[in-house]
Structures are given as structure tokens and as C-alpha cells.
Amino acid sequence: MRSLQADGFRRSLWGLLVVGIFLTAGLAWFFFATVAVYETTAHGRLEVDRAVHPVETPIAGRVVAAHLDLGRTVRAGDVLVELESESERLRLDEEKSRLAAFTRRRDAVGEQIAAEKAAWPEERTTARLTTDESRARQREAEATAQFAEGEAERMKRLDAGGLLSKSESQRAEAEANKQRASASAQTLTVSKLESEEKSKQKNQEARRARLNRDAALLEGEIATAAATIKRCEFDLEQRRIRAPVGGRLGEIAELRIGGFLSRGQRIGAIVPPGELRAVAHFLPFTGLGRIRRGQAARLRLDGFPWAQYGSVGASVASVANEPRDGRIRVELALKTNSTSLIPFQHGLSSTVEIEVERLSPARLVLRAAGKMLATPPNAPALRSDQQEKE
């Protein structure tokens, strides 16, 4: 009987000792151990470090050709969509024909101006030679008239002395009058030629002025036609929607030949080549002041179960100071593994966890109790995507 009592007491003592050890270890862990506290958001995705370029149609029109293939690699300037442009093309051909006609007319006027410039010196030389010849004849006629007048005067004196017949004197006087009339006529001819020379010069200057005016008008028409052609080419180019940058088509719209596109309608997006990064969006009261640069993080990509593919390590690279659309933007640098089976690419969504601090379980319990006491009983519960994990 006494042995049984002794055995029961020893068993109870050992049991109490084991419970005490576990209780002491639990209390030591509760007060002195540290656990990681995470801020979690489901609003995460992978993006390239360069801006994604949306492709929008600049004008409205009907689709005649589409070269949109999801994932296709394009270069800057490649044609993605062609809109109907027959009217613009016909207008462009018409303006080109007008420009060609104006150019030919301008060239013809230019040749005429050049011919006028080349011919005028010869005409002026010929007119001056003719005038000089007429002046020489005038001088000759003047000399002949003076000689005839001298002869008539001498004949008149002989007639007065009775040495010459009256008829001879009259004949000499008539000859003198004839030669004087001829000299006067030659003087008039010289004046006429000089006047004609001046008139020809003024007419030639007037013709050149008209030709220069016509050339200036044609130059204006040519400039207007050239500007119209550029506008037509611009309108025609607007109907060819080109890739603004090189990259990969990460988003496309479903287009059909003959379908109508409105102005500003988005038809796709181009993802330029660049280094991948993770971007997450947190609520302001969970992100501001708690998430800081350099903190460790991990990503669990949607569609790639973490139990099979694992998580992706990262670190906080930058944190926005102002919320946008009610959330704070956080950028993370990835720590990818070359042996990972995950095909990392732009646009993959993920859940992001960031380790913001390490606390003891006791402090966590006190913090939770403080939050419960600080919340009014009648206040509605606040919903957030914050989650703390050990």
C-alpha cells in the first residue's frame, strides 16, 4: 500500500515538473522571442522599368488592314493598323498634278525672262547703231544742204551782176531748198529713232515686270500646292497607325476589317524591353511610415502555386509619399533565380508580402488589445488587406 502511494506521488511530481518546463518555455517565447510582421496586398504585378506605351487611333476611320498579333515584337514606326484613305490619296494625287503644272509654267516664264534678258542687249545695240547711222546721214545731209545754200548764194550774186542767167540762179536756189528739206527730214528721223529706242526700253521693262509678276504668282501657287501636299501626306499618314516605340505587343483590341474606329480609341499597348520590377499598391494607413526602402519582401505569383513554384524574393526599392487612387505605390527590386520555372514577364499579377518589423508575441497581443479597446463598439469594422503572419 505504501509503495503504491510512493509511486503515485513521484509520477505527479514529474508531471508537474514537465508542465512547469513547458509553461516556462512558452512564457519565455511569449515575452522574449521575436516574430516577423508582414504587410500584405493582393494588388501586385510585374512591370518593366520603362513606361508602357498605349496605342490610340488619332482620327476616326474604317479599318482596311490590321497587323496586331499579341506578343508580336515590333519596331518603332511599324504599321499596326491602316484606315481607309482613298479620298486622301486622290486629293494628294490632285495636288501633285497641280504642283507639276505650276512648276512647268514657272519654268516657262523663267525661260522667257532669260530670253528677254539675253535679247535686249542685242536689240538695244541694233537700235543704237540705227540711230548712229541716222545721225551720220543727218550730218551728211546738213553738209550737202550747206553746200547747196552756198552755191545758191553765189549764183544769186552772179545773177545780180548779169554774169549768169536767171534760170540758173533759180535752179541753184531750188537745189539748196531741196537739200535743206532733206537735212530737216533726216533730223526728224534721228529724233524718231531715239524716241523708238526709249519706247522699246520701257516696253521691255514692262514685259519683264509682267513676267516677274507672273513668276512670283506661280511661286506662290507652288508654295501653296506644296503645303497642301504636306497636309495631305500628313492626313494620309494619320491613317496609318504606327508603333510609337519598339517592344512587344502586350495588349491588343479585337479589330475586324471594315470595322469603324473612333478617335482616341485604344487599340493596344506596347511593352518596351527593359528590366522587370514588382509594383505593389498598399492602403495608406498600412504603407506610409511602415514600409521603407531596403525592407525584405516576397512575391507569390497568381497562377503559379507557391507550393510548386515557390515564392520570389524582393526588396523595397522606393515608396511613394502621396496616395493615388486611394493607395500607395511601392516598387520592389526582384531577386530572381535562373533555375526558376516561372516565366517572368510584364503583367503577371501577384500577392506581395513585406516584412515591416519584428516583435515579440506579447507585444503583438498588447497591440491587438489596444486596437480593440481604441475602436468604439458601435463603429463599423474597417476592412483592409493587411495580414500579419509569423
C-alpha positions, 0 to 999 in steps of 0.5 A, a space after each residue: 500500500 505504501 509503495 503504491 502511494 510512493 509511486 503515485 506521488 513521484 509520477 505527479 511530481 514529474 508531471 508537474 515538473 514537465 508542465 512547469 518546463 513547458 509553461 516556462 518555455 512558452 512564457 519565455 517565447 511569449 515575452 522574449 522571442 521575436 516574430 516577423 510582421 508582414 504587410 500584405 496586398 493582393 494588388 501586385 504585378 510585374 512591370 518593366 522599368 520603362 513606361 508602357 506605351 498605349 496605342 490610340 487611333 488619332 482620327 476616326 476611320 474604317 479599318 482596311 488592314 490590321 497587323 496586331 498579333 499579341 506578343 508580336 515584337 515590333 519596331 518603332 514606326 511599324 504599321 499596326 493598323 491602316 484606315 481607309 484613305 482613298 479620298 486622301 490619296 486622290 486629293 494628294 494625287 490632285 495636288 501633285 498634278 497641280 504642283 507639276 503644272 505650276 512648276 512647268 509654267 514657272 519654268 516657262 516664264 523663267 525661260 522667257 525672262 532669260 530670253 528677254 534678258 539675253 535679247 535686249 542687249 542685242 536689240 538695244 545695240 541694233 537700235 543704237 547703231 540705227 540711230 548712229 547711222 541716222 545721225 551720220 546721214 543727218 550730218 551728211 545731209 546738213 553738209 550737202 544742204 550747206 553746200 547747196 545754200 552756198 552755191 545758191 548764194 553765189 549764183 544769186 550774186 552772179 545773177 545780180 551782176 548779169 554774169 549768169 542767167 536767171 534760170 540758173 540762179 533759180 535752179 541753184 536756189 531750188 537745189 539748196 531748198 531741196 537739200 535743206 528739206 532733206 537735212 530737216 527730214 533726216 533730223 526728224 528721223 534721228 529724233 524718231 529713232 531715239 524716241 523708238 529706242 526709249 519706247 522699246 526700253 520701257 516696253 521691255 521693262 514692262 514685259 519683264 515686270 509682267 513676267 516677274 509678276 507672273 513668276 512670283 504668282 506661280 511661286 506662290 501657287 507652288 508654295 501653296 500646292 506644296 503645303 497642301 501636299 504636306 497636309 495631305 501626306 500628313 492626313 494620309 499618314 494619320 491613317 496609318 497607325 504606327 508603333 510609337 516605340 519598339 517592344 512587344 505587343 502586350 495588349 491588343 483590341 479585337 479589330 475586324 476589317 471594315 470595322 469603324 474606329 473612333 478617335 482616341 480609341 485604344 487599340 493596344 499597348 506596347 511593352 518596351 524591353 527593359 528590366 522587370 520590377 514588382 509594383 505593389 499598391 498598399 492602403 495608406 494607413 498600412 504603407 506610409 511610415 511602415 514600409 521603407 526602402 531596403 525592407 525584405 519582401 516576397 512575391 507569390 505569383 497568381 497562377 503559379 502555386 507557391 507550393 510548386 513554384 515557390 515564392 520570389 524574393 524582393 526588396 523595397 526599392 522606393 515608396 511613394 509619399 502621396 496616395 493615388 487612387 486611394 493607395 500607395 505605390 511601392 516598387 520592389 527590386 526582384 531577386 530572381 533565380 535562373 533555375 526558376 520555372 516561372 516565366 517572368 514577364 510584364 503583367 503577371 499579377 501577384 500577392 506581395 508580402 513585406 516584412 515591416 518589423 519584428 516583435 515579440 508575441 506579447 507585444 503583438 497581443 498588447 497591440 491587438 488589445 489596444 486596437 480593440 479597446 481604441 475602436 468604439 463598439 458601435 463603429 463599423 469594422 474597417 476592412 483592409 488587406 493587411 495580414 500579419 503572419 509569423 
